[in-house]
Amino acid sequence: MHKRAQSIIEYVLLFVIVASAIIVTNKYISRSMNARLKQIQEELNYKDNK
């Protein structure tokens, strides 16, 4: 019973670590995508104003 409980705790801990890594990575990806879209928007506005 003790070994099974330890195994379950290890799996839960692994899941928490993987989930938190995905959440942190998702923030950086969304920020970089927003920055790229803003850059494209500014380039298009610059071409329209010429």
C-alpha angles and dihedrals in degrees: 000000000000093000092049092051091050090051092051091049090051092051092048091049091049091050092050092050093049092046093050091048090053092049093050092046090049091058092053093046093050091048092051092047091050091049091050092049090050090050091052091047091052091049091052092047090050091053092048092052094052 
